Amino acid sequence: MTFSICVRETYTDESGEEQTRYGVAVTTRLAGVGTLCPFAGESGAVATQSLVNVDLGRKGLEYLNDGLAVEDALEALLNADDGRAQRQLHGVGADGEFAFSGEECGAWYGDIVGENYTVAGNLLTGEDVVDAVATAYETTAADDPDDPDSDPETPLAKRLVEALAAGHERGGDKREELHVQSAALLVRSTEDREMTPYYADLRVDATETPIEDLRETYDLAAEGYEMAMERYEDEYEDDEDAG
């Protein structure tokens, strides 16, 4: 099943402090992909797919939180995994990227390691699916990924949806006989925010139109977040002053 993207971006917050955000987005022709494949935290983002092993995602994040480099963390988990040949595992950490596709994954399968991102997919219509995801992300990322002041105006969550859309338009998951599909995204940051944006953790668990539904869910969540911040911003500021 599945194609997905993991991303690391640096940016400067409103206080002038450098922060890092991590994002992961995934879609497949099965239900509930958000419960199985995407993992993200303050130290990285990981996607586990093909023959899914959720422990690779959970433990991968734990290892990243412990300070391991992403390639060391994920390779160590794969080396201890008897199902390695049927796994796809990729992700980004604080300082690196890693992608693995086992030789027994369903064709077409493969992965891309780019600057600050990774893309992987299996059971796809072709290589152009992952190429399209990578290209779509690159065109919306910061002009200089290493410059925290070069930060896109569009939230990462929305850009991840559009990256999935690009792969979906190229054919995506080839199993057209499976009409029940799903999609999900997660975005996490090192920034201590008053309220985590509602659009940073979204799932469409069972639908025939996963990208359209995820895009609509994002739009509604972003609207709800803006409304809540407008209504309750003063209360959040009062709480902060009291603390």
C-alpha positions in Angstrom: 0.0 0.0 0.0 0.8 3.6 0.2 2.9 6.6 -0.7 4.1 9.1 1.8 6.4 12.1 2.5 8.4 13.1 5.6 9.7 16.7 5.9 12.0 18.8 8.2 11.9 22.6 8.1 13.6 25.3 10.1 12.0 28.6 10.7 12.0 31.7 13.0 9.1 32.1 15.5 7.5 35.4 16.5 10.0 35.8 19.3 13.0 35.5 16.9 13.9 32.0 18.1 14.9 29.4 15.6 12.6 26.4 15.6 12.2 23.2 13.7 9.0 21.5 12.4 8.5 18.0 11.2 5.7 16.8 9.0 4.5 13.5 7.5 1.6 12.8 5.1 0.4 9.5 3.7 -2.4 8.0 1.6 -3.4 4.5 0.5 -6.2 2.4 -0.9 -7.1 0.9 2.5 -9.0 2.4 5.5 -7.4 4.0 8.5 -3.9 4.7 7.3 -3.5 7.4 9.9 -3.6 4.9 12.7 -0.7 2.8 11.3 1.8 4.7 9.2 2.6 8.3 10.1 4.6 9.3 13.2 5.9 12.8 14.1 7.3 14.5 17.2 9.6 17.3 18.3 12.7 15.3 17.1 11.6 13.9 13.7 9.0 12.3 11.4 8.8 8.7 10.4 6.6 6.7 8.0 6.3 2.9 8.1 4.5 1.2 5.3 4.3 -1.8 2.8 3.9 -4.7 5.3 3.4 -2.2 8.2 5.1 -2.6 11.5 3.9 0.2 13.8 6.7 -0.4 16.3 9.1 0.9 13.7 7.4 4.2 13.8 6.9 4.3 17.6 10.4 3.2 18.5 11.9 5.2 15.7 10.5 8.4 17.4 11.7 7.2 20.8 15.2 6.7 19.5 15.1 10.2 17.8 14.0 11.7 21.1 16.9 10.0 22.8 19.3 11.8 20.4 20.1 9.1 17.8 20.6 10.2 14.2 17.7 9.1 12.1 19.8 6.8 9.9 21.2 5.0 13.0 17.8 4.8 14.7 15.8 3.4 11.8 18.6 1.1 10.5 19.0 -0.4 14.0 15.3 -1.2 14.0 15.3 -2.7 10.6 18.3 -4.9 11.5 16.3 -6.4 14.3 13.2 -6.9 12.2 12.6 -10.3 10.6 10.2 -8.8 8.1 12.8 -6.3 6.8 12.5 -7.4 3.2 8.8 -6.5 3.1 9.1 -3.1 4.9 9.3 0.4 3.7 10.6 2.8 6.3 11.7 6.4 5.9 12.0 9.6 7.8 13.8 12.8 8.9 15.5 13.7 12.1 17.2 16.8 13.4 20.2 16.5 11.1 19.5 13.9 8.4 17.3 11.8 6.3 16.8 8.0 5.8 14.8 5.8 3.4 14.6 2.0 3.0 12.6 -0.2 0.7 12.8 -3.9 1.1 13.3 -6.1 -2.0 10.0 -7.9 -1.4 7.8 -4.8 -1.4 5.1 -4.7 -4.1 6.0 -3.2 -7.4 6.3 -0.4 -8.3 8.1 0.5 -5.2 10.9 2.9 -4.4 12.0 6.0 -2.4 13.6 9.4 -2.7 16.0 11.1 -0.3 16.0 14.9 -0.9 17.3 17.9 1.0 15.3 17.9 4.3 12.7 15.4 3.0 12.0 11.8 2.0 9.4 10.2 -0.1 8.5 6.5 -0.5 5.8 4.4 -2.1 4.9 0.8 -3.0 2.2 -0.8 -5.2 2.2 2.3 -7.3 1.4 2.9 -10.9 5.0 4.0 -11.4 8.0 5.9 -10.4 6.5 9.2 -11.5 4.2 9.1 -8.5 7.0 9.6 -5.9 8.8 12.0 -8.3 5.6 14.1 -8.5 5.3 14.2 -4.7 8.9 15.3 -4.3 8.7 17.9 -7.0 5.4 19.3 -5.5 7.0 19.7 -2.1 10.2 21.2 -3.4 8.4 23.9 -5.3 6.5 25.0 -2.2 9.4 24.7 0.3 11.5 27.6 1.5 13.9 29.1 -1.1 16.8 28.2 1.2 15.9 25.3 3.6 19.0 26.1 5.7 17.9 29.7 6.3 15.3 29.9 9.1 14.2 33.3 7.9 13.2 31.8 4.5 9.9 30.4 5.6 6.9 29.7 3.3 3.7 31.6 4.1 1.6 28.5 3.4 1.4 26.2 6.5 3.3 22.9 6.0 0.1 20.9 6.6 -1.5 22.4 3.5 1.7 21.9 1.4 1.8 18.3 2.5 -1.8 17.8 1.2 -0.8 19.3 -2.1 2.2 17.0 -2.3 0.0 14.0 -1.9 -2.4 15.4 -4.5 0.5 15.6 -7.0 1.2 11.9 -6.5 -2.4 10.9 -6.6 -2.9 12.7 -10.0 -0.1 10.6 -11.4 -1.9 7.4 -10.5 -1.0 6.8 -6.9 -1.8 3.4 -5.5 -2.5 1.1 -8.5 -5.1 -1.2 -6.9 -8.1 0.4 -8.5 -10.3 -2.5 -7.4 -10.1 -1.2 -3.8 -12.4 1.8 -3.6 -12.1 2.5 0.1 -9.2 4.8 0.7 -7.7 7.0 3.4 -5.2 9.8 4.0 -3.6 11.5 7.0 -1.1 14.1 8.0 0.8 15.1 11.1 2.9 18.2 11.8 4.9 18.8 15.0 7.2 21.6 16.1 9.8 22.4 18.7 8.0 25.7 19.3 6.0 26.0 22.5 2.7 27.4 21.2 -0.3 28.6 23.1 -2.5 26.3 21.0 -1.5 23.6 18.5 -3.2 24.4 15.2 -6.2 22.2 14.6 -4.9 21.4 11.1 -1.7 19.9 12.4 -3.2 16.4 13.0 -5.8 15.3 10.4 -7.2 12.0 9.2 -9.7 10.8 6.6 -10.2 7.2 7.6 -12.6 5.8 4.9 -13.6 7.5 1.7 -13.4 7.1 -2.1 -11.9 10.6 -2.5 -9.0 10.8 0.1 -7.2 13.8 -1.2 -10.2 16.0 -1.8 -11.6 15.1 1.6 -8.2 15.7 3.3 -8.0 19.1 1.6 -11.5 20.0 2.7 -10.8 18.9 6.2 -7.7 21.0 6.3 -9.6 24.1 5.1 -12.3 23.7 7.7 -9.7 23.0 10.5 -7.7 26.1 9.5 -10.9 28.2 9.5 -11.8 26.8 12.9 -8.4 27.5 14.3 -8.4 31.1 13.1 -11.9 31.6 14.6 -10.8 30.2 18.0 -7.6 32.3 18.1 -9.7 35.5 17.4 -12.2 34.6 20.1 -9.8 33.3 22.8 -6.5 35.0 22.1 -6.9 37.5 25.0 -7.6 34.6 27.4 -4.4 32.8 26.3 -2.4 35.9 26.8 -3.9 36.4 30.3 -2.9 32.8 31.2 0.6 33.3 30.0 1.0 36.5 32.0 -0.4 34.8 35.1 2.1 32.0 34.7 
